[in-house]
């Protein structure tokens, strides 16, 4: 049989192999284990000698010259395939016998999508030389590239071989539609399709994997189509060229709403979960075709049926197919004639079921007995004996030569005391309980306040720092330099010993080596030591100030804690004096979002206080205390009044309906409407919204990500939006999805010719150089240092235009002196 052609579901295959491996030892178990080893060996050999080229198949994208040739397109699966291709902007060439149905469908498709073209070819493919006529007709059309060839035309007959009745030509028609015509079309179009991403789809059948009584000719001709598809697919993979053509083998099961279903009385069409509608089958086939898959079997029940029927004995498969393809009256007659045998089989199955239930019950009771036995309470004497045994064994291992005391530890308390004194002098604290009652919380707050007050008194004050500077200048090491005095290590340690203990704690021995810069006399600048001291003093003061707002007392600030800190800091900022009180809430929200966007990328809702101090953002915020700050620096400072007002004003301008939230259409006007609608739609799918609209906090995250696209946090934000299925990587299908949105925007603007997706994809992968040649991860984007540019050319039309015209935008070199004189 052809079961080796069927790619079993990996989960099912692994489950079966594990089940066989877990069989108990014996002849059957050894045989199953030997089968597993041989199966894995053959699978490994096949993988080594197979081409990996199919993984690099580019997704199929419609263009103005892209056509899909569909045979049997007047009804059933073929008509539905055409319908879904029209939704994907593919032009159609529909082939069938009925002109009335084709014209009606063509008119419907034109109304659905005005951008496509539909050609109708009325032809009976069962006639002689029909395939040659079809090819000549298609080749006569101008500006037509067949990018998708779908051999869908078929004929069914589920009667015994000698009972065809009036359908005497059914066998010849099946051979023509399932064998002759697909072979001729593939042979003609395959050489022409290899220079571009293209697909050849052969609609076979689930029954092609098994020999089927009552449908002998139908199953045989479909088996030919299955074998042909898989064999040609392997041949294409083995060719050492850049062909992007791939084959798709579709093997649908019983399908409703088709000509086959209307004229067939088989009971297989009456089973739920097995029979699918033509719409369901066509959608899965079109999706698999555009993804570049090699196999498609719609419906999990059909996949399971194929897997089982190719593994069971041939006689049983014949028996099942004989019954399924029969009509209900024939099945009743067959059961009545063999009713005694049916009763015996039913009783045998019921008897085996009872035996299995008794065995399972016995195993369950045995496990319960073991659990009850293990859960029996241990007496004090048993526990004492066991503890004494282990203690004696450990003492013999750690102290083998130590004399054994003749005194016996005869009480449990003595043994516990001796063991704890030897191994556990103190009990470590693994968890600090935070009280929940009001009195406990108040006591905890008071204790923290006293602790912070005591720590703040240990911080060096400004007078001590000035006295330290005087001591350093007095003990400057020769040769003296009045403009930049320096000091060596010995003199520096002498100054430290003369200073207060708090000053001495600021200078570990390694700090001198850190500040040393290749001085020939082994000295460091006194100014560097002074600046280090001031920096440490600022760090401790700032940490004490932030710790006062740590409501939990765990060393981190939540969003509400940081909002309180900044709100109380506003009156001390000279550059925020013009800030109105009504705007305080929005300013605090704007400032806090920058801290949490960059310092809390995982959205835990809290930031460690040392991270705030070391980030540099707090320095930018505290720069607003200066009265004579530079205007340009204030313009670039996110925390300045000008910057916050500009951001909030822009938010109000986007909010056209004045409801305090931004809809998708309102956000699309951001940055003069250069962002693609596809990207905007993904933003609203991933970000937190309220009734489908974005609030001010989400808008701030959006702005921070776009203004800092090259930062790891900005790349993470945009990457999560572009990672459609949350896979953790971007593949060519994701890039193509966003690039199609870019093409839609470019089509409305008078720009130059849009480059094909293949060129854009190659440039992106060349810039990123990912570890996996067909996957771009967030780590790849961060490491390539061009991640912001890569993502921008897929979501921002301005960035795309700038990158596409980068060579023409480079200013020409100024002419030399001779050239200018000549001019």
PyMOL commands that set and color helices and strands:
alter all, ss='L'
color gray80, all
select helices_A, chain A and resi 3-5+10-21+27-48+53-56+76-87+99-112+130-139+170-193+206-209+216-238+259-262+267-270+278-291+300-309+314-324+328-337+339-374+380-398+412-423+438-457+462-474+489-498+501-506+509-515+526-547+559-572+574-576+581-599+609-615+617-625+631-636+641-654+664-667+670-673+677-686+696-707+712-722+732-746+757-768+778-783+787-795+797-804+806-809+817-822
alter helices_A, ss='H'
color red, helices_A
select strands_A, chain A and resi 66-71+91-96+118-122+145-151+198-203+245-250+255-256+276-277+295-296+486-488+523-525+556-558+606-608
alter strands_A, ss='S'
color yellow, strands_A
deselect
rebuild
show_as cartoon
